[in-house]
C-alpha cells in the first residue's frame, strides 16, 4: 500500500526555474494523488459492501493525506504561475487546479461512503443480497474507470478516453437501473426503507466519483489546456472493462 504521509512525491522547488518541467511534475503528482485516492475508494466501498467497519479508520487517514496533497500541490501551482510564462503554459493553470480539486472531491465521497458504513452498524435493518450484488457491480465498473484514468495520466494515451467514457456512462446506467430495482423491492416490502437509505447514498457517491474521474479524463485528453467551451462527450456505452458481476 502507498505511504500516507501527505507529502508530495514529484514536486521539487528546483524545477520552478524551468516551468515546463515543473508543470509536468504536477501531472505526475496528480497520478500519485489519484493512486492514493483510489486506495481510499477501495477501502470505503469494501467496508460498506461487506459491512466491515474496520476499514473506515483507514479511509479517514487517506482523506487527511489527500487533503494535505491538495494543499501542497495547489501552492506549488500558484508558485509556477506567478512567474513569467507563455500564454500556452499559463492556460494550463485552471485545468490543473480543477483536476487537483476533482481528486480531493473523490476522496470526500469515499469518506462519505465510509461514514455510511458506520451508520449501518447502528441500524437493525439489513441490505438485501440483490442490493449487495448491485453495489459490487457498480464498484467494479468504477474500479475500471479509475484504472483507465490512471493509465491516461501515466501514458497520455488518448485511446483510453473512450474506455473511460464507456465506464462513466455504464455507471450512470447502473445507478438508474439499481434505483429502479430498489423501488421495486420497497414496493414488494423486501427491503426496509431505512436500510435503503445507505444503499442510495452509496450509489450517489459512486456516481459522483465517476463524474469527477470523467472531469480528470477530459482535462488530460486536452493536455490540461483550459477550454471554456469544452463539452461533455457522454454517449451510450457497452458494459465497461473490468465489470464482472451482472445486475439481477
N, C-alpha and C positions, 0 to 999 in steps of 0.2 A: 504494500500500500504506500501511497505517496506521503511524504513528510508534511505535517500540518503546522509548520512554523509561522505561516503567514508572511514569510519573506519571499520577495520576488526572486526568480531564478535567472532571468536573462537581462534585466535592466542594469546598465553599468553607466556611471556618470562619465566615464572616459569616452563613451560613444557620443555624447551630446555635441561634441565638436564636429561630428560627421552625422548630421541629422538623418540622411537617407538610411544609414545603417542603424541609427537609434530607432527609427520607425519600424524597421524590420524586426528589431529586438522586441518591440511591443507586440508585434504579431505572434512571435514565439511565446511571449508571456501570456497572450490570450489563449494559446493552445494549452499552456501549463495550467491556467485558471480553469479551463474547461475540463481538463482531466480531473482536477480536484473536485469540481462541481459535480461531475458525473459520479464520482465516488459517493458524494452525499446523496445524490438522487437514488443510486442503487440501494443504499442502506435504508433510506426513508421508505422507498417502495416495498422493499422486502420486510421491513418492520411492520408495515400496515397489512400487506397481503398475508403474511404469516402470523399476524397478531403477536409480534415479538418486540416488546418494549425495550429490550436490552440494547438495541441499536440506536435508539433515539438520542442518547447522550453523545454518541459519535457524530451524529448529524449536526448537533449543536456546535461541536468543536470545528467541524468542517465549515459551517456557516461563518463562524468567527474568523477562520483563516481566509475565507473568500472575501469577507468584508475588508480585512486588512490588505489583501492583494488589490482589491478595487481602489482603495485609497492611495496606495503607493503607486499603482500604475497610472492613475489619474494625475497625480502630482508630476510624475515623470513626463507624461504627455504635455502638460502645461509648460514644463521647462523646455521641452523640444520646440513647441510652437511659440514660445516667447522670443525665439531667435529669428534672424532674417532668413526666410525660406522662400523657395519658388512657389508660385501660385498652385502648381500641381501638388506639392508636398503639403502646403497649408490646407488644401481641400480635403486632406485625409483626416484632419483633426476631428470633425464632428462624427464621422462614421466610426472611428476608433473609440471615441468616448462612448458612443451609443452601444457599441459591442461590449465594452467593459461593463456597462450598466446592465446589458442583457444577461451577461453571465451571472452577475450578482443577483438579478431577479430570479434566475433559475434556482439559485441556492436558497432564496427566500421561499420559493414554492416547495422545495424539498423539505425545508424546515416545517412548513405548514402541514405537509403530509405526516411528518414525524409527530407533530403536536396532535394530529388526529388519531394517531396510534395511542397516545397517552389517554386521550378522551375515551377511546374504545375500551380501555381497561376498566373504566368506571361504568360501562353500560352492561346490563344483563342480557342484551339482545344480540344475537349472532348474525353475521352477514352470511347470506346463503352461499352454497357451494357454486351455484351458477355465477353469482356476482364475483366470487374469487377467481373463477376461470376468466371472466371478462377483464378483470383488473390485470391478471397475468398477461393476457394478450396485448393490451394497450401498453403495458410496461415494456414488453419485449420489442414492440414496434418503436417505442421511444428510445430504447437502448440502441436500436439500429440507426435511428436518426442521430443520436449522439456520436456513434462510430463514424458515420458519414461526415458529420461536421468536423470531427477531429482530423480525419484524413484530409479534408479540404483545407483546413488551416495549416496542416503539415506540408502538403504537397502542392496546393494550388490547382489541383486537377479539376477543371471546370466540369468534366463529365459527371462528377459526383453530385452536381447541383440537382440533376433530375431525380436521382435516387433519394436525396434528402427531401425534395418536394413531394415525392410519392409517399414517403413516410409521414410527412406532416398532414397531407390530405387523408391518409389512412387513419391517422389519429383522430382527426375531426369526424371522419365517418364512423369510427368505432364509438366515439363518445355519443353521437346521436343514436346509434343503434343500442348501445348499453343503457342509455337513459330510457329509451322506449321499452326495453326489456324490464327495467326497474319498475316502470309504471305498471306494466302487466303483472309483475309479481305483487305489487301493492294491492292491485285490484283483486287478485286471487288470494290475498291475505297469506301469501307465502313469505312475506318479509315485513318486519315491524318498521314503521316509519322512522323511528329513532335510529335503528341500525342503518337505514338507508341514507341518513344524513352524512355519515362518514364515507359511504360509497360515492355519493355525489360529489363530496369535497375532493376525494381522490381523483375522480375523473376531471374535475375542473382544474385542479392544479397541474395534472399531467398535460392537459390540453394547452394550458398557458406556457408550460415548459416547451412544448413543441413550437408555439408561436415565437418564443424568444430564440430558439435554435434556428428557426427559419429566418429571423432577422439577421443573425450572425452569418448564415449562409449567403443571404443577399449581399451583405456588406463584403464578404470575402470574394464573391464572384465578381464584384466591381472593384476589386483590389483596394477596398476601403476608401474609394473615392466617393465623396458625398454627392448625392444627386437628389434634389428636392422632388423631382418628377418621377422618381423610381416607383414603380407599381408592383404589387404582388404578382407572382407567377403561379398562383394556385390553379390547379387543374385536377380533373378526376384521375385517380391513380389506382393501380392494382395493389394488392397486399404487399407490404414492404419487405425487403430482405431482412431476415433475422426473426420474422414473426413465425412462431412455432405452435401456438395454441389457438385453435379456432373458437370463434364466439358461438355459443349454443343458442 
